[in-house]
Amino acid sequence: FTDSTFNTADYTLTAYAQPSVATTFGQTASGNPGTALQGTYASTGGNSLGTLFVALNNGFVYDPTAQGAIISLGASLDRYFVPTFLGAPINVGSYSMRIFAQQGGNLYQAIYTFGPTNQPGGDWYTGSQSSLLASDFKLFDPANYAASGTLTGLDFAGGAITFGFAMRAAGVTDGNGNPVE
């Protein structure tokens, strides 16, 4: 599916964060171009796991039993990140692209890192990945949302699949290049 103009009504939105973290998750008009998903978080304590914002497209479900098995997938994501620490801008450790799939009540993710490392935020970066296979997806554990997951059985020839993506606010460094927890 393609979603060049993001509309939150087309997605199921979930934010995973530690208890000390407040999140907002919604739509902004300042996308690339047009509307985009915006996730923000503020930590009142430690935030060593970051925050994971997951968006599953509920308007597009692919059913391999009716439409044919998927051979491979391609995905791209435009990402804009402006991290701050104590009100001051800080550098981005790296950008990640998480492709999500929901099948049979389970969530799966494939994770790829892209973009500049330890650079100021505030620019759009595009991450893309081609030739994604079912074996690239790992079972997602909401209790350990910062982990990559365990290898398991997303089935490109099996039951209906809902696709989406996630943004993770993590990998942030301060102005001296030190990790921010």
C-alpha positions in Angstrom: 0.0 0.0 0.0 1.0 3.6 -0.4 0.0 6.4 1.9 1.4 9.6 0.5 -1.0 11.7 2.6 -1.3 10.2 6.1 -4.7 10.0 7.6 -4.9 8.7 11.2 -8.5 7.4 10.6 -6.9 4.7 8.3 -4.6 3.4 11.1 -4.7 1.8 14.5 -2.1 3.7 16.5 -0.4 2.4 19.6 2.5 3.9 21.6 4.7 1.7 23.7 6.6 3.4 26.5 7.9 3.1 30.0 5.5 4.3 32.8 7.5 7.6 33.3 6.9 8.6 29.7 3.9 10.7 28.4 3.2 10.3 24.7 1.0 11.9 22.1 0.4 10.4 18.7 -1.5 11.9 15.9 -1.6 13.8 12.6 0.3 16.9 11.6 0.0 19.1 8.5 3.7 19.5 8.1 4.5 16.2 6.4 6.7 15.5 3.3 4.5 16.5 1.5 1.1 17.0 3.1 -0.1 15.4 6.3 2.1 13.0 8.3 2.1 11.0 11.5 3.6 12.8 14.5 4.7 11.1 17.7 6.0 13.1 20.7 7.1 11.9 24.1 8.3 13.6 27.3 10.0 11.7 30.1 9.6 12.6 33.7 12.2 10.0 34.7 14.6 7.6 33.0 13.7 6.5 29.5 16.3 3.9 28.6 14.0 2.0 26.2 12.8 5.0 24.3 9.3 5.1 22.9 7.9 3.0 20.0 5.0 4.4 18.0 3.2 1.7 15.9 0.8 2.4 13.1 -1.1 -0.5 11.5 -3.1 0.3 8.3 -6.6 -0.9 9.0 -7.8 0.2 5.5 -5.6 -2.3 3.6 -5.4 -6.0 4.4 -3.6 -8.5 2.1 -5.0 -12.0 2.0 -2.5 -14.4 0.4 -5.1 -17.2 0.3 -7.3 -15.1 -2.0 -4.7 -12.8 -3.7 -1.7 -15.1 -3.9 1.4 -15.6 -1.8 3.8 -12.7 -1.3 7.3 -13.3 -2.8 9.0 -10.3 -1.2 8.1 -6.8 -0.1 9.7 -3.3 -0.5 9.2 -0.5 1.9 10.2 3.1 2.2 9.6 5.7 5.0 10.3 9.4 5.2 11.3 10.3 8.7 11.8 13.7 10.5 13.2 13.8 14.0 13.8 16.8 16.3 15.1 15.5 19.6 15.6 17.8 22.6 17.0 17.3 26.1 16.1 19.7 28.8 14.7 22.1 26.1 17.9 22.1 24.0 18.3 20.5 20.6 20.5 17.3 20.6 21.8 15.0 17.9 20.1 12.0 16.4 22.0 8.7 17.1 20.5 7.1 13.9 17.1 6.5 12.3 15.4 3.2 12.1 12.6 1.9 9.9 10.4 -0.8 11.4 8.0 -2.5 9.1 5.1 -4.2 11.0 2.8 -7.0 10.0 -0.1 -8.4 11.9 -1.2 -12.0 11.2 -3.3 -14.4 13.2 -3.4 -12.1 16.2 0.4 -11.7 16.3 2.6 -8.7 15.5 5.8 -9.1 13.6 8.5 -6.5 12.8 11.5 -6.1 10.4 14.0 -3.5 11.5 16.5 -1.6 9.4 18.8 1.3 10.5 19.5 4.2 8.1 20.4 7.8 7.9 23.1 9.9 9.4 24.5 9.1 12.8 25.2 11.7 15.5 23.9 14.5 13.4 21.5 17.4 14.3 17.8 16.5 13.8 15.4 18.6 11.8 15.8 17.2 8.3 13.7 14.7 6.3 15.5 11.4 5.7 14.2 8.5 3.6 14.9 4.9 4.5 14.1 2.1 2.1 14.5 -1.6 2.0 13.7 -4.0 -0.8 13.4 -7.8 -1.1 12.0 -8.2 2.4 11.2 -11.9 3.1 8.9 -13.5 5.6 12.0 -14.7 7.4 13.1 -11.0 8.0 10.1 -10.5 10.3 10.5 -11.3 14.0 7.7 -11.8 16.6 7.1 -8.5 18.4 6.9 -8.6 22.2 5.0 -5.6 23.6 6.5 -6.2 27.0 10.0 -5.8 25.5 9.2 -3.4 22.7 12.8 -2.1 22.3 14.1 -5.5 21.4 14.2 -6.9 17.8 12.1 -9.9 18.7 12.4 -13.6 18.2 12.5 -15.4 14.8 9.2 -17.0 14.1 6.5 -17.6 11.5 5.1 -14.7 9.6 3.6 -16.6 6.7 3.5 -14.8 3.3 1.3 -17.6 2.0 -0.9 -17.9 5.1 -3.8 -15.9 6.5 -4.6 -12.2 6.1 -1.9 -9.7 6.8 -2.3 -6.1 8.0 0.8 -4.0 7.3 2.1 -0.9 9.0 5.2 0.7 10.4 6.7 2.1 13.6 8.8 5.0 14.6 11.2 4.6 17.6 12.4 7.6 19.5 15.7 6.3 20.7 19.3 6.3 19.9 19.6 9.9 20.9 22.8 11.6 21.9 23.5 14.9 23.6 25.6 17.7 22.0 28.8 15.9 23.0 27.8 12.6 21.4 27.0 10.9 24.7 23.9 8.7 24.9 20.9 10.2 26.5 18.9 7.9 28.8 
